[in-house]
C-alpha cells in the first residue's frame, strides 16, 4: 500500500480485475522439404562466381513472402545434371508448396530445408525443431505420402496439441479407396488428408506438372481464418494457382471417401474447390470428425492458456476465481459474437465455472485452482437438405 503523509489528492493506477484474453494466431505454417545447395543459388548481380547463400539446412527460417523465400531458398530452376530425379521432384514440391501457400492467402511460414529426398525418410528430428516455435499452427511435408512420414507429423501435432497436419494423398493410388489413398496412415483428429494431386504450371519447365496439394491447402486455411475465422471449415474454397487435377473425381467417388475423412478436391463450373472439411478418419473421430472443430478447440486451448498466465502464484481465493471467470467469459463472449459458438444467448453457448465447488479445500491445499469450461462449437453444414412438397391449390 502507498504511504500518504500529507493532505492532497492522489491518483493511482489500478490494474483491471479481469485481464483480456487475446486469441492466438492460427494460420502460420511449417514446411519441411528439399532445397537448393549454395552452388545452385543464383549469382549475385554483376558477379560470375559469387552466388547468393542458401539458408542453412536443418534450421527453421521465418518466411513472410515469396520474394523472401527466393532470397533464402532460390527461385524455380530447371533440373541440373547433378540432381537426381528424386531430389529434383522433392525440390519442386517444396517450391510450389510455399508459392501456393502465399498465393492462396498465407502470410507467415517457417521452412526447414533438407539437402536430399533421402533426408525426408526420417523427419522426426526436423519436426522437433518446430516444437519451440509456438506460432506454428499448420504443419506439412509436401509430397510425403509414406505411412511413417505422415504418422511422424501426426505424432508431432498430437504431442503439442496446438497444431494440425495437412497431409497429401498418394499421387496414383492402386484403387480409389481410403486405405490406398492414405497409404495406411492411422486415423487422427489432428490431421487432414487431401486428394487428388494438383496440376500446376511450372515456370522453369514451362509445362504443367503434378504436385501435392498440401501447400495450397495450408494457404486456404490462412485465407479462411483471416476472412471468416478459424471456426469456419476451410472447404468449398477455390484452389488458386491450380490449372487442373491429376484426376477428376465426381460425387459418386467422394461418397466412398468422405466418411473416412479423405478430403476431395473437385472441379465445379470451371474452378477447382476443396470439397471436404474432415479430419483423417472422419466418422471414426466422433465429435472431432470436422477439421474446424479440432482447429477451433486448439485455438481455445492455446488462447486461454496464454491469456491466463497471470493467475500463477496469485492468492487462491474467491477474488481470484472471479477474475478467472470474468477473463474467460469475456473471451468466449467475443467468440460467440463472432459466430463460433452455437446458441441464441451466451448462456446457451458456453459456461465458465470457477468457485467453491471446483476448488474445495483439498484442491486448494495442493496449490491448484480448477476452472470448468463448456462450449457449444458450431458445426459445418456439410449436408444441405431441402425438402420440397407440392401443394394443391385451393
C-alpha positions in Angstrom: 0.0 0.0 0.0 1.3 3.5 -0.7 2.1 5.8 2.2 0.3 9.1 2.5 2.0 11.7 4.6 0.2 15.0 3.8 -3.3 16.0 2.7 -3.9 16.1 -1.0 -5.4 14.3 -4.0 -3.7 11.2 -5.0 -4.2 9.5 -8.4 -3.2 5.8 -8.6 -3.2 3.3 -11.5 -5.2 0.2 -10.5 -4.8 -2.9 -12.6 -8.2 -4.2 -14.0 -9.9 -7.0 -12.1 -10.1 -9.1 -15.3 -7.4 -9.2 -17.9 -8.4 -9.6 -21.6 -7.5 -12.8 -23.4 -6.3 -12.3 -26.9 -6.8 -15.0 -29.5 -3.7 -16.7 -30.7 -2.7 -16.9 -34.3 -3.9 -20.0 -36.3 -2.6 -19.6 -39.8 1.3 -19.8 -39.5 2.5 -22.9 -41.4 5.6 -25.0 -41.0 7.1 -26.7 -44.1 9.9 -29.2 -44.5 11.4 -30.1 -47.9 14.3 -30.3 -50.2 16.1 -27.1 -51.1 18.9 -25.9 -53.3 22.6 -26.1 -52.4 24.8 -23.0 -52.4 26.2 -23.8 -55.9 22.6 -23.9 -57.2 21.6 -20.5 -56.0 21.5 -17.5 -58.4 24.6 -15.4 -59.0 24.7 -12.0 -57.3 24.2 -9.1 -59.6 27.4 -8.3 -61.5 29.3 -11.4 -60.5 30.2 -14.6 -62.4 31.2 -16.6 -59.4 29.6 -15.2 -56.3 26.2 -16.9 -55.5 23.6 -15.9 -53.0 23.8 -18.0 -49.9 21.1 -20.6 -49.3 19.5 -20.9 -45.9 21.3 -23.4 -43.6 20.0 -26.9 -43.8 18.0 -28.1 -40.7 17.4 -24.6 -39.4 13.9 -23.2 -39.3 13.6 -19.9 -41.3 10.8 -17.5 -40.9 9.4 -16.5 -44.4 6.8 -13.8 -44.8 6.5 -13.6 -48.6 7.6 -15.3 -51.8 10.4 -12.8 -52.5 11.9 -13.5 -49.1 11.7 -17.2 -49.9 13.6 -16.8 -53.1 16.3 -14.8 -51.4 16.7 -17.6 -48.8 16.0 -20.8 -50.8 16.2 -19.8 -54.5 13.7 -19.4 -57.4 12.2 -22.1 -59.6 15.0 -23.8 -61.6 15.3 -26.4 -64.3 16.8 -29.8 -63.5 20.5 -29.9 -63.5 22.7 -32.9 -64.4 23.9 -33.2 -60.8 20.4 -33.6 -59.4 18.7 -37.0 -59.1 15.1 -37.3 -60.2 14.0 -37.9 -56.6 15.8 -34.8 -55.3 14.5 -32.5 -58.1 11.0 -33.8 -57.7 11.1 -33.1 -53.9 12.6 -29.7 -54.6 9.7 -28.8 -56.9 7.2 -29.9 -54.3 8.6 -27.6 -51.6 9.0 -24.6 -54.0 5.4 -24.9 -55.3 4.0 -25.6 -51.9 5.4 -22.4 -50.5 4.4 -20.4 -53.6 0.9 -22.0 -53.4 0.7 -21.1 -49.7 1.3 -17.4 -50.3 -0.8 -17.4 -53.4 -3.8 -18.8 -51.6 -3.7 -16.4 -48.7 -0.9 -17.4 -46.4 1.2 -14.7 -44.8 3.8 -16.4 -42.5 5.5 -19.7 -42.6 8.6 -21.4 -41.2 10.7 -23.5 -43.6 13.3 -26.2 -42.9 15.5 -27.2 -45.8 17.0 -30.7 -46.1 19.7 -31.5 -48.6 18.2 -34.5 -50.3 15.0 -36.5 -50.6 16.5 -39.3 -48.6 16.7 -36.9 -45.6 12.8 -36.9 -45.6 12.7 -40.6 -44.7 13.1 -39.8 -41.0 11.7 -36.4 -40.3 11.3 -36.7 -36.5 14.4 -34.7 -35.8 13.4 -31.8 -38.1 9.9 -31.8 -36.7 11.3 -31.5 -33.2 12.9 -28.2 -34.3 9.3 -26.8 -34.9 8.4 -27.5 -31.2 9.8 -24.3 -29.7 8.1 -22.2 -32.4 4.8 -21.6 -30.7 3.1 -19.7 -33.5 3.1 -22.7 -35.9 -0.5 -24.0 -36.2 -0.2 -25.9 -39.5 2.5 -28.5 -40.4 3.1 -30.0 -43.8 5.8 -32.0 -45.6 4.7 -31.6 -49.2 4.7 -34.9 -51.2 5.5 -37.1 -48.1 2.9 -39.8 -48.6 4.7 -42.7 -46.8 2.9 -44.0 -43.7 6.0 -43.4 -41.5 6.4 -39.8 -42.7 2.7 -38.9 -42.2 2.4 -40.6 -38.8 5.6 -38.7 -37.6 3.8 -35.4 -38.4 0.6 -36.6 -36.7 2.7 -37.6 -33.6 4.2 -34.1 -33.6 0.8 -32.4 -33.7 -0.7 -34.7 -31.1 2.1 -34.1 -28.7 1.9 -30.3 -28.9 -1.9 -30.0 -29.1 -1.8 -26.6 -30.8 -1.3 -27.5 -34.5 -2.7 -29.8 -37.2 -1.1 -31.8 -40.0 -2.0 -31.2 -43.6 -1.3 -34.5 -45.4 -1.2 -35.4 -49.1 -2.9 -38.4 -50.5 -0.9 -40.9 -52.6 -0.4 -39.5 -56.1 -1.5 -42.5 -58.1 -3.3 -45.0 -55.7 -3.9 -48.5 -56.8 -7.6 -48.0 -56.2 -9.9 -45.2 -55.1 -10.3 -46.5 -51.6 -9.5 -44.6 -48.4 -6.8 -47.1 -47.4 -5.0 -46.8 -50.8 -5.2 -43.0 -50.9 -3.9 -42.6 -47.3 -1.3 -45.2 -47.7 -2.5 -46.9 -44.5 -1.8 -43.9 -42.3 -3.7 -44.2 -39.0 -6.7 -42.0 -38.1 -6.2 -38.9 -36.2 -8.3 -35.8 -35.4 -5.0 -33.7 -35.6 -4.6 -34.3 -39.3 -6.5 -33.8 -42.6 -5.7 -35.5 -45.8 -6.3 -34.1 -49.3 -6.7 -35.9 -52.7 -6.1 -35.8 -55.7 -2.8 -34.0 -56.6 -3.0 -30.7 -58.5 -1.7 -29.8 -61.9 0.2 -26.6 -61.6 2.2 -24.6 -64.2 5.9 -24.8 -63.6 7.7 -21.6 -64.8 11.1 -23.4 -65.0 10.0 -26.1 -67.4 7.0 -24.1 -68.8 4.8 -27.2 -68.5 2.0 -28.3 -66.2 3.2 -30.8 -63.6 1.5 -32.8 -60.9 2.1 -31.5 -57.4 0.8 -32.4 -53.9 -2.0 -30.1 -52.6 -0.8 -29.5 -49.0 0.9 -26.2 -49.6 -2.1 -24.7 -51.4 -4.5 -26.1 -48.8 -2.5 -24.6 -46.0 -2.8 -21.2 -47.7 -6.6 -21.7 -47.9 -6.6 -22.4 -44.1 -4.9 -19.0 -43.6 -7.3 -17.3 -46.1 -10.4 -18.6 -44.4 -9.0 -17.8 -40.9 -8.5 -14.2 -42.0 -11.8 -13.6 -43.7 -14.2 -15.8 -41.6 -12.4 -17.2 -38.5 -10.8 -20.5 -37.5 -14.3 -21.9 -36.7 -15.2 -21.8 -40.4 -14.4 -25.0 -42.2 -11.7 -24.4 -44.8 -13.8 -26.1 -47.5 -15.9 -25.1 -50.6 -12.9 -22.8 -51.3 -11.2 -22.2 -54.7 -7.6 -23.5 -55.1 -5.7 -20.6 -56.6 -2.9 -21.4 -59.0 -4.1 -24.9 -59.9 -4.9 -25.4 -63.6 -6.3 -28.9 -63.3 -6.3 -32.1 -61.2 -4.2 -35.2 -61.6 -7.6 -37.0 -61.8 -11.1 -35.6 -61.7 -13.5 -37.1 -59.2 -17.2 -36.9 -59.0 -19.9 -37.2 -56.3 -20.0 -41.0 -56.6 -16.3 -41.2 -56.0 -16.5 -38.9 -53.0 -19.4 -40.9 -51.5 -16.9 -43.7 -50.7 -14.1 -41.4 -49.4 -15.8 -38.7 -47.3 -16.9 -40.9 -44.4 -13.3 -41.9 -43.9 -12.1 -38.4 -43.8 -10.5 -38.2 -47.3 -11.0 -34.5 -48.4 -11.6 -34.5 -52.1 -10.7 -31.6 -54.4 -13.2 -31.4 -57.2 -14.0 -29.3 -60.3 -17.0 -27.1 -60.2 -18.0 -24.9 -63.1 -14.5 -24.2 -64.3 -13.0 -23.8 -60.8 -11.2 -26.3 -58.6 -12.5 -26.4 -55.0 -11.6 -28.1 -51.8 -14.8 -30.0 -51.1 -14.1 -31.7 -47.8 -13.5 -30.5 -44.3 -12.9 -33.6 -42.2 -10.1 -34.9 -40.0 -8.4 -38.1 -41.1 -10.7 -40.9 -40.0 -13.9 -38.9 -40.4 -16.8 -40.5 -38.7 -14.4 -42.6 -36.5 -13.2 -39.4 -34.8 -16.6 -38.8 -33.2 -17.1 -35.2 -32.1 -13.8 -34.3 -33.8 -14.8 -35.5 -37.2 -14.7 -31.9 -38.5 -11.4 -30.2 -39.0 -12.9 -26.8 -38.0 -13.9 -28.3 -34.6 -10.4 -29.5 -33.9 -8.7 -26.3 -35.0 -11.1 -24.2 -33.0 -10.6 -26.2 -29.9 -6.8 -25.9 -30.4 -7.3 -22.2 -30.7 -9.4 -22.0 -27.5 -6.9 -24.1 -25.5 -3.9 -22.1 -26.6 -5.6 -18.7 -26.2 -6.9 -19.4 -22.7 -3.6 -21.0 -21.7 -1.6 -17.9 -22.7 -4.1 -15.4 -21.6 -4.4 -16.7 -18.0 -0.7 -16.9 -17.1 -1.3 -14.0 -14.7 -3.1 -16.5 -12.4 0.1 -18.4 -11.4 1.1 -17.8 -7.8 -1.9 -15.4 -7.1 -3.7 -16.0 -3.8 -6.2 -18.8 -4.4 -9.3 -17.1 -3.1 -12.8 -16.2 -4.4 -11.4 -12.9 -5.7 -9.1 -14.9 -8.0 -11.9 -17.2 -9.0 -14.0 -14.2 -10.1 -11.1 -12.7 -12.1 -10.6 -16.0 -13.9 -14.3 -16.3 -14.6 -14.5 -12.8 -15.9 -11.5 -13.1 -18.2 -12.5 -16.4 -19.8 -16.2 -15.4 -20.0 -15.3 -12.2 -21.9 -13.1 -14.1 -24.3 -15.8 -16.7 -25.0 -18.4 -13.9 -25.4 -16.4 -12.5 -28.2 -16.2 -15.9 -29.8 -20.0 -16.2 -29.6 -20.5 -12.8 -31.1 -18.1 -13.9 -34.0 -20.4 -16.8 -34.7 -18.1 -19.6 -33.4 -20.4 -20.8 -30.7 -23.9 -22.1 -31.0 -26.8 -20.6 -29.1 -29.2 -17.8 -29.2 -27.8 -16.4 -25.9 -24.3 -16.6 -24.4 -25.8 -18.8 -21.6 -26.7 -21.4 -24.3 -23.3 -21.1 -26.0 -20.9 -21.5 -23.1 -20.3 -21.7 -19.3 -17.4 -20.9 -17.1 -17.3 -22.3 -13.5 -14.6 -21.4 -11.0 -15.9 -21.4 -7.5 -16.1 -23.3 -4.2 -17.4 -26.4 -5.9 -14.5 -26.7 -8.3 -12.0 -25.6 -5.7 -12.8 -27.3 -2.4 -10.2 -27.2 0.4 -8.4 -30.4 -0.6 -7.8 -28.9 -4.1 -6.6 -25.6 -2.8 -4.2 -27.4 -0.4 -2.4 -28.9 -3.4 -1.9 -25.4 -4.9 -4.4 -25.9 -7.7 -7.2 -23.7 -9.0 -9.7 -25.5 -11.2 -11.9 -23.9 -13.8 -14.5 -25.9 -15.8 -15.4 -24.6 -19.2 -18.1 -25.8 -21.6 -18.6 -24.6 -25.2 -21.1 -25.4 -27.9 -19.0 -25.2 -31.1 -20.8 -24.6 -34.4 -20.5 -27.5 -36.9 -20.3 -27.0 -40.6 -23.4 -27.5 -42.8 -21.9 -30.5 -44.6 -25.1 -31.9 -45.9 -27.6 -29.3 -47.1 -31.0 -30.8 -47.4 -34.1 -29.1 -48.8 -37.4 -30.9 -48.5 -39.9 -29.8 -51.1 -43.5 -30.8 -51.4 -46.2 -29.8 -53.9 -49.3 -28.2 -52.5 -52.7 -28.5 -54.1 -54.1 -25.1 -54.9 -57.3 -24.2 -53.1 
